[in-house]
């Protein structure tokens, strides 16, 4: 070997092989040698399902009369309380739907609760209010009520205390709070539709959300 070159005599003929080429040949040989080796470690995963510690339940106004002829505050929940569909029939200005459903914690520990809006409602616009300065854009949100509720402000009322609301007009993850052992929250809907908005009676607006609960302090993915 001389410097970075290697001279090989092959049947009387000399060939020069450089050091990088030698390294490549070695790498190829090693990769071939290990390509057929597979190591198996035994492992076992077990699932032992439990009853749901936190679940949806009917509110005091589930399936009660709503605005419009024959309409109701339609509420359907899954057989185990792990899913919920609510349909309401608001009109112009502000409609507050009190206790359309509940979220219940039957466990002996607290759970952190989040709401993730996956599909939002496009804001509804209109400029027909008699009051100057009243918002020309809708405000639609789901609210979680821990105790008594009240409203204030004029001309558009809003909640004051004991209520955590999440806008259904934008996609986002929002922390609601800690639902204590044996606790329950009312679920309200707050809907403000500005006067002058067109086509609302021929449109169904849908928001899709996940309610997330966890005993962990980590933020859900």
matplotlib code that plots the C-alpha trace (Angstrom):
import matplotlib.pyplot as plt

x = [0.0, 1.3, -0.4, -4.1, -3.7, -3.6, -2.0, -3.5, -1.9, -4.6, -3.1, -0.2, -2.3, -2.1, -5.2, -5.3, -8.0, -8.4, -9.1, -12.7, -13.5, -12.2, -14.4, -17.5, -16.8, -16.5, -19.8, -21.6, -20.3, -21.3, -24.8, -25.3, -24.1, -26.6, -29.6, -30.8, -30.6, -33.9, -34.0, -37.3, -38.0, -41.2, -43.7, -47.3, -50.0, -53.2, -56.4, -58.8, -61.7, -63.5, -66.8, -66.7, -65.7, -66.9, -69.9, -72.6, -76.1, -79.4, -79.8, -83.0, -83.9, -83.0, -85.8, -87.9, -89.8, -87.8, -88.6, -90.8, -93.8, -93.1, -89.4, -87.6, -84.2, -83.1, -80.6, -79.3, -76.6, -74.8, -75.9, -72.8, -72.8, -69.7, -71.2, -73.7, -75.6, -77.5, -79.7, -81.3, -83.4, -82.3, -83.4, -82.0, -80.4, -79.3, -80.6, -79.3, -80.0, -79.7, -78.7, -79.2, -77.0, -74.6, -71.1, -70.8, -67.8, -68.7, -65.2, -63.4, -60.7, -60.8, -60.3, -59.0, -61.5, -60.7, -62.8, -61.3, -63.3, -62.5, -64.9, -66.1, -69.1, -68.4, -69.4, -72.8, -72.9, -75.7, -76.2, -79.9, -79.9, -81.7, -78.8, -75.8, -72.6, -74.2, -72.0, -72.5, -71.0, -72.4, -71.2, -71.8, -70.4, -70.7, -70.6, -69.9, -71.6, -70.2, -72.9, -75.4, -75.3, -76.2, -76.0, -75.2, -74.5, -76.8, -77.9, -76.2, -76.2, -73.4, -72.5, -70.8, -69.5, -69.2, -69.3, -66.4, -67.4, -65.6, -66.3, -67.6, -66.5, -62.8, -60.9, -58.8, -58.1, -59.3, -58.9, -62.2, -61.1, -60.9, -64.1, -64.0, -64.8, -68.6, -69.0, -71.2, -71.4, -74.4, -73.7, -75.3, -75.4, -75.1, -76.1, -76.0, -77.2, -77.1, -80.3, -80.0, -78.2, -79.7, -80.5, -80.4, -83.8, -82.7, -79.2, -78.1, -74.9, -72.7, -69.8, -67.9, -66.0, -64.3, -64.7, -61.5, -60.9, -57.7, -56.4, -53.0, -51.8, -50.4, -52.1, -53.8, -52.5]
y = [0.0, 3.4, 6.6, 6.4, 3.8, 0.0, -2.0, -5.4, -7.9, -9.9, -12.5, -10.3, -7.1, -4.3, -2.3, 0.7, 0.9, 4.1, 4.2, 5.7, 2.8, 0.3, 2.0, 1.7, -2.0, -2.7, -0.8, -2.8, -6.1, -5.2, -4.1, -7.4, -9.3, -7.6, -7.3, -10.8, -10.4, -9.8, -9.7, -10.4, -9.2, -10.5, -8.0, -8.1, -5.3, -5.7, -3.7, -3.8, -1.4, 0.4, 2.2, 5.8, 8.1, 11.2, 11.2, 13.3, 13.4, 15.1, 18.7, 20.2, 21.5, 18.6, 17.9, 20.8, 23.3, 25.6, 28.6, 27.9, 25.7, 22.1, 22.6, 21.2, 21.6, 18.3, 16.3, 12.8, 11.1, 7.8, 4.8, 5.2, 9.0, 9.2, 11.2, 14.0, 15.8, 19.0, 20.9, 24.3, 26.8, 30.4, 33.6, 37.1, 38.8, 36.8, 33.4, 31.6, 27.9, 26.9, 23.4, 21.6, 18.8, 18.0, 16.7, 14.4, 13.1, 9.9, 9.2, 9.8, 11.9, 15.2, 15.5, 18.3, 19.2, 20.7, 21.5, 21.1, 22.8, 20.7, 22.2, 25.8, 27.9, 30.7, 34.0, 35.3, 39.0, 41.6, 45.3, 45.7, 46.5, 49.7, 50.2, 51.9, 50.0, 46.6, 43.9, 43.1, 39.7, 36.6, 35.2, 31.5, 29.5, 26.5, 27.3, 25.2, 26.3, 25.3, 26.9, 29.8, 31.9, 35.5, 37.9, 41.6, 44.2, 46.0, 45.8, 42.4, 40.5, 38.1, 35.8, 37.2, 34.6, 30.8, 30.2, 29.2, 29.6, 28.5, 30.1, 27.7, 30.2, 29.3, 26.0, 25.8, 23.8, 25.5, 24.5, 24.6, 23.7, 20.9, 18.9, 17.7, 14.2, 13.7, 17.1, 18.1, 21.0, 22.3, 22.8, 26.0, 27.3, 31.1, 32.4, 36.0, 36.5, 40.1, 41.4, 41.8, 38.5, 36.8, 33.2, 32.0, 30.2, 28.1, 27.1, 24.6, 25.7, 22.9, 22.9, 19.6, 19.5, 17.1, 17.3, 15.9, 14.9, 13.6, 12.9, 14.3, 17.8, 17.6, 19.3, 16.9, 16.4]
z = [0.0, -0.9, 0.4, -0.2, -2.9, -2.9, -5.8, -6.4, -8.7, -10.4, -12.8, -13.6, -14.0, -11.5, -10.4, -8.2, -5.6, -3.6, 0.2, -0.2, -2.5, 0.1, 2.8, 0.5, -0.2, 3.5, 4.2, 1.6, 3.0, 6.5, 5.4, 3.6, 6.7, 9.0, 6.7, 7.5, 11.3, 13.2, 17.0, 18.7, 22.3, 23.9, 25.1, 26.2, 26.1, 28.2, 28.1, 31.0, 30.2, 33.0, 33.3, 32.1, 35.1, 33.2, 30.9, 29.3, 30.8, 30.0, 31.3, 32.8, 29.4, 27.2, 24.6, 26.0, 23.8, 21.6, 19.4, 16.3, 15.8, 16.9, 17.6, 20.6, 22.2, 20.6, 22.7, 21.9, 23.9, 23.4, 25.5, 27.8, 27.8, 25.7, 22.8, 22.4, 19.7, 20.4, 18.0, 18.9, 17.0, 17.9, 16.2, 15.8, 18.8, 21.9, 22.8, 25.9, 26.2, 29.8, 30.8, 27.5, 28.9, 31.8, 32.1, 35.2, 37.1, 39.0, 40.0, 43.4, 41.7, 39.8, 36.0, 33.9, 31.2, 27.8, 24.7, 21.2, 18.4, 15.3, 12.9, 13.5, 12.4, 10.0, 11.7, 10.6, 9.7, 9.6, 10.2, 11.0, 14.7, 15.9, 18.4, 17.0, 17.9, 18.4, 16.9, 13.3, 13.7, 15.5, 18.8, 19.2, 22.1, 24.3, 28.1, 31.1, 34.3, 37.7, 39.9, 39.5, 36.4, 35.6, 32.7, 32.3, 29.7, 27.2, 24.5, 24.1, 27.4, 28.3, 31.2, 34.3, 36.7, 37.3, 33.5, 31.2, 27.5, 24.3, 20.9, 18.3, 15.6, 15.7, 15.9, 19.1, 22.2, 25.4, 29.0, 30.9, 34.4, 37.0, 37.4, 41.0, 42.3, 42.2, 40.4, 37.5, 35.2, 33.2, 29.5, 28.1, 24.5, 23.9, 20.5, 19.3, 15.7, 14.4, 12.8, 9.1, 8.6, 5.6, 4.9, 8.5, 8.4, 5.5, 6.9, 9.5, 11.2, 12.6, 15.0, 15.7, 19.0, 21.3, 25.1, 26.6, 30.2, 31.8, 35.3, 34.0, 34.2, 30.6, 27.7, 25.4, 21.8]

ax = plt.figure().add_subplot(projection="3d")
ax.plot(x, y, z, "-o")
ax.set_aspect("equal")
plt.show()
